[in-house]
Amino acid sequence: MEARFEELKKQVSKEHGALLANQQQRLVEDKFVTHTQSFHREPVKGLFLLLAYTEVEDLLRKSKDARFSLIYRNDNFRKELLEEMKKP
């Protein structure tokens, strides 16, 4: 999963420009290790790309699982809709 995440990160960077690091965190609690990374890019004001990766490792069972998400948010469209809703 980590290799797929890195590949997507490279692809997004190539198509939209360099991603900026948002957060990198490692938390150990109750024999579970949670590793989180996130990166973002705002290629145009109001258009936002977020790439987030989370890995959870179970230290007792010696196993781990990971997921990632690519999130696109268009605040410009949201603002347009709010303006339309204000009209009589």
Residue pairs with C-beta under 8 A, 6 or more apart in sequence:
1 55
1 65
1 66
1 67
1 68
2 53
2 55
2 66
4 68
5 51
5 53
5 66
5 68
8 51
8 68
8 70
9 19
9 39
9 51
12 19
12 41
12 49
12 51
12 70
13 19
13 41
16 41
16 43
16 49
17 41
17 43
18 41
19 39
19 40
19 41
19 49
19 51
20 39
20 40
20 41
21 37
21 38
21 39
22 38
22 39
22 40
22 50
23 36
23 37
23 38
24 36
24 37
24 38
25 34
25 35
25 36
25 37
26 33
26 34
26 35
26 36
27 33
27 34
27 36
28 34
31 58
31 59
31 60
32 56
32 57
32 58
32 59
33 56
33 57
33 59
33 64
34 54
34 55
34 56
34 57
35 54
35 55
35 56
35 57
36 52
36 53
36 54
36 55
37 52
37 53
38 50
38 51
38 52
38 53
39 50
39 51
39 52
40 48
40 49
40 50
40 51
41 48
41 49
42 48
42 49
43 49
45 76
46 74
46 75
46 76
46 79
47 72
47 73
47 74
47 75
47 76
48 71
48 72
48 73
48 74
48 75
49 70
49 71
49 72
50 69
50 70
50 71
50 73
51 68
51 69
51 70
51 71
52 68
52 69
52 71
53 66
53 67
53 68
54 66
54 67
54 68
55 64
55 65
55 66
56 64
56 65
56 66
57 63
57 64
58 64
